[in-house]
Amino acid sequence: MRRLIRYLLLGLILLLVCLASALLAMRFAIHGREVRVPKLQGLAPSDAERLTTAEGLVLSVENRFYSPDVPEGHIVSQSPAPNTKVRRGLKIRVAESLGPQRSGIPNVIGQSERVAEINISRRGLEIGTVSTVHLPGAQPQTVVAQNPSPDAKNAVSPKIALVVAAADANQAYVMPNFIEHSLTDATSAVQQAKLTLGKVDLVQDASGLPGTIVRQFPAAGQKISAGTTINFIVRK
């Protein structure tokens, strides 16, 4: 009987050792696939791609921003941040610098949507989101607000978002996309669109430029009514 108990205890010990070894091996296998995100800011995309590929990561250029500090064609921001531990195969999202802002933002308020698009393109800029709003007294199909504001000298993105007077009588708005735009320009657009600026919270976020919006409430594309309160979360 004692020999049987001894064999059972020995078998139990061996089983526990095997389980512990398996867990330890799994832990090493998981951590063995982790790498640290390299610092990419300031690099040319080709150099950044070689660096990320060497670490088993994937580079994705997803935005372009003006920057007085980072030369044109180089990376101005990245997400995740440098030295973050991530799994191999993760996509590293970066934004490319357009260099310093070279031209002022044109004033397209009062123009038709088509004319505004032509004038924006002539400046080498791009049309961003186009939202519609019912605004009593406004000429239908004309621009009643824009973001960034006219002649802005500190624009972050080359894209200009427009708010156009609706042709119908529905007193409803489509929420514009203010993500990655400066708080100053977003505030101006909100006021021009007869909406209400609500709470502005600050958050530490190194993936973009300070003073730019990282979240908005309501979200872009949602239908909102006149006078709706708009809240922002902004990078410190």
N, C-alpha and C positions, 0 to 999 in steps of 0.2 A: 504493500500500500504506500509506504514511504517512497519507494522507488518510482511509483506511478506519479505521486505528487511532485517528486523532483523533476521528472520528465516534463510534466505539465508546466511547471515554473520555468524550466529552461526553454521550452517552446514559446512561452509568453514573452520571455526576455528577448529571444531571437526575433519575434514578431515586432516588438517595440523598436528594436534596433533597426530592422528593415524599414519600418514606417518613418523613423527619424531620418534615416539616410535618404529615403525618397523625397521627404519634405525639403531636406537640405539641398539635394540635387536640383529640385524644382526651383528653389529660391535662387540658386546660383544661375540656373538657366534663364530665369526671368530677368534678373539684374544684369546678366551678361548681354542681353539685347538692348539695354539702356545705354544711351549716349548723351553727352552734354551738347546743347545747341551752341554752335560757334557764333562769335560776334560778326555780324555781316554789315553793320552800318558803315558807310563810307567806301564799300567795295563796289567794283563794277559787277553787274549781274553774272558775267562769265566766270569771274573769280569766285563769286559767292556760290555759284552752282558747282564748281569743282570742289569747294570746301565742304558743302553739304553732301554731295555725292560720296565723298571719301568717308563720311560718317554714316552713310546709309540712309540719309534723309533726302527729301524731295523739295526743291525750291519752286515757289510759285509767286510770280510778280503779279499782284492783284490791283495795285493802285498807283497813281502818280500824284505827287504833291510838289508845290513850290517850296524851296528851301534856300535861304540866303547863306547857309553854312555848308551844305553838302553839294558838291559839283553836280551838274546836270549828267544824267545817265548813271548815277551811283545810287546805292541804297540808302534811303533816309530813315526807314523804320522797319522793324521786324516783329513777328509774333510766332512762337513764344520768344521771350526775352533771352539774351545770351546767358549761357551757363545753366539754363533750365534742363533738368533731366527728363528725357522723353524716350519713347520706344523707337527703335529703328523703323524706317518707312514712313514716319510722320511727315506731313506737309508743312513746310516753313513758309509762312506768308510774309511777303515783303512789299514795301512801297518804293518806287523809283523816284528820285529827285528830278524835278524839271529845272533846277537852278533857281535863281532869284526871279521874282515876278517881273516880266519885262514890259508889260502893257497894262494899262488900267482896264477895269471892267466897264464895258459899254453900258450906257443907260438905254434900256430897251422898253422901259415902262411907257405904255400908251401905244406901242407898236403892235401890229398884228403878229400872231405867233410865227407866221412864215417869214415876215420881214425881220423879226427878232432873231430867228434862227440864222438867216443870212448874215446879219451884222455880227453875230457872235462868232460864226465860222470864219469871217474875214479877219478876226483878231487872232486866229489860231486857237480859239477856245472851243469848248464842247457844250452841247445841251445836256443838262442833267435831267432830273425828274420834271415833268410838266403836270401841274395840278390845276384843277378847275374849281371855280368858286362863283357863287351868285352874289353879285355886288350891285345893289341898286344904283342906277345912274351911270354905271360903267358901260362902255361900248362892248358888245358881245365879241368874243374871240380876240380880245386885245389883252396885252400883258398888264396886270395891275400890281404885281410885285415880283421881285427877283432876289436871288441869293447866290453869290455875294451882292451887296448893294452897289449901286452905280459908282464908278471911279474908285472902288476899294483898292487900297495899296497893300493890304496884308492878306490877300486871298490865299487859301491853303490849297485848293483844288482848281484845276482848269475847267471844271464843269460848273455851269450856271443853271440853277434850278429856277423854273418859272411858275408863276401863278397866273392863270388866264381866266378872264371873265367868261362865265358859262353863257350859252345861248338860251338855256331854258330858265324857268323861274323856280327851280328847286333850290331852296336855301340850305345848301349842304356843301361841304368842302371835302376834298381828298387830301389827307395829311401828307405834306411834302416830306422828302427824306433829307434830314439835316445831319445825318451821321458823317463825321469827319469834316464838317464845316465849322468855322469859328463861331463862338457864342455871339460875338458882335454882329456878324452877318445874319445869323439865325434870328436874333432878337429883332433886327430891322425888318426881316421878311415877315415875322409873326405880326409885328405892329402894322405893317403895310397891308396885310391880309385881314385886318380887323379881328385877329384872334387875341387871346390873352396869355401873356407870359406868366407862368406860375413859378414853381420851385426850381431852383438850380442847385444841384449838389455837386461837390467836387470829389474826384476819385483818383488815386495814384495809379497811373497806367503808362508804362514806358513804351507801349507799342505804337504810339503816334505822337503828334505835336501837342504841346501844352496849349490849353485854351480851346481845344476842339471837342466836339460832342461825340460821346461814345454810345449813349443811349437816349432815346426820346420816348415820351408818353403823351399822346397815343403813338403807336408805331406808324411808320410810313405806309401809305396806301389805304389806311382806314378812313371810313367816312365819318366826318365830324360836322357839327352844326356851328353856326355863327357864334362867336364869343367863347368857344371852347378853350379851356385852360391847357396850355402846353408846358410840360415839365421836361427838364433836361438833366443829364448827368454829364459832367465836363471833366476832362483831364486837368490835373493840377499843373 
